[in-house]
């Protein structure tokens, strides 16, 4: 285990990256930063401190109608 200092942060901007897939689908994804730590007494060869990031992603899909199908029907409840 390497010692690290947890750093507080606030979001200044959280844009979506937008990608057009070859099937016509638009994929939007936002990276969400969960936590940041700076390693204690560890540096890159150029002298920069080393940061460890905890990230997640929020994907949103806009699928063309011709790729869609009818939703599956929910199972009937037994009484």
C-alpha positions as a Python dict, from the first residue, in 0.01 Angstrom:
ca = {
    (1, 'X'): (0, 0, 0),
    (2, 'X'): (130, 345, -94),
    (3, 'X'): (51, 643, 131),
    (4, 'X'): (-172, 904, -35),
    (5, 'X'): (-346, 1226, 59),
    (6, 'X'): (-718, 1240, -28),
    (7, 'X'): (-803, 1569, -198),
    (8, 'X'): (-1135, 1754, -192),
    (9, 'X'): (-1257, 1889, -525),
    (10, 'X'): (-1547, 2067, -687),
    (11, 'X'): (-1675, 2036, -1039),
    (12, 'X'): (-1619, 2335, -1267),
    (13, 'X'): (-1764, 2176, -1580),
    (14, 'X'): (-1899, 1828, -1662),
    (15, 'X'): (-1970, 1811, -2036),
    (16, 'X'): (-2078, 1503, -2227),
    (17, 'X'): (-1848, 1364, -2496),
    (18, 'X'): (-2062, 1280, -2799),
    (19, 'X'): (-1984, 1000, -3045),
    (20, 'X'): (-2171, 898, -3361),
    (21, 'X'): (-2158, 519, -3408),
    (22, 'X'): (-2157, 364, -3755),
    (23, 'X'): (-2511, 225, -3705),
    (24, 'X'): (-2648, 578, -3654),
    (25, 'X'): (-2664, 562, -3277),
    (26, 'X'): (-2546, 866, -3082),
    (27, 'X'): (-2351, 782, -2766),
    (28, 'X'): (-2311, 1052, -2505),
    (29, 'X'): (-2091, 979, -2204),
    (30, 'X'): (-2000, 1190, -1905),
    (31, 'X'): (-1702, 1104, -1688),
    (32, 'X'): (-1781, 1146, -1319),
    (33, 'X'): (-1495, 1197, -1074),
    (34, 'X'): (-1559, 1016, -744),
    (35, 'X'): (-1232, 1074, -560),
    (36, 'X'): (-877, 1201, -603),
    (37, 'X'): (-562, 1113, -410),
    (38, 'X'): (-206, 1243, -451),
    (39, 'X'): (62, 989, -369),
    (40, 'X'): (294, 1096, -87),
    (41, 'X'): (659, 1137, -191),
    (42, 'X'): (600, 983, -536),
    (43, 'X'): (670, 1177, -853),
    (44, 'X'): (683, 1121, -1229),
    (45, 'X'): (1026, 1148, -1396),
    (46, 'X'): (943, 1507, -1498),
    (47, 'X'): (882, 1603, -1132),
    (48, 'X'): (501, 1610, -1138),
    (49, 'X'): (321, 1451, -842),
    (50, 'X'): (128, 1130, -911),
    (51, 'X'): (-251, 1141, -874),
    (52, 'X'): (-483, 841, -845),
    (53, 'X'): (-838, 897, -969),
    (54, 'X'): (-1160, 713, -896),
    (55, 'X'): (-1394, 767, -1192),
    (56, 'X'): (-1723, 641, -1324),
    (57, 'X'): (-1918, 698, -1642),
    (58, 'X'): (-2274, 798, -1726),
    (59, 'X'): (-2369, 672, -2075),
    (60, 'X'): (-2675, 795, -2267),
    (61, 'X'): (-2778, 635, -2599),
    (62, 'X'): (-2998, 782, -2872),
    (63, 'X'): (-3080, 481, -3090),
    (64, 'X'): (-3239, 521, -3437),
    (65, 'X'): (-3600, 389, -3449),
    (66, 'X'): (-3513, 125, -3712),
    (67, 'X'): (-3277, -47, -3464),
    (68, 'X'): (-3543, -69, -3193),
    (69, 'X'): (-3784, -356, -3127),
    (70, 'X'): (-4087, -391, -2907),
    (71, 'X'): (-4005, -410, -2535),
    (72, 'X'): (-4036, -753, -2375),
    (73, 'X'): (-4362, -808, -2194),
    (74, 'X'): (-4333, -839, -1815),
    (75, 'X'): (-4409, -1180, -1668),
    (76, 'X'): (-4764, -1217, -1538),
    (77, 'X'): (-4797, -1230, -1159),
    (78, 'X'): (-4918, -1554, -1011),
    (79, 'X'): (-5211, -1515, -774),
}
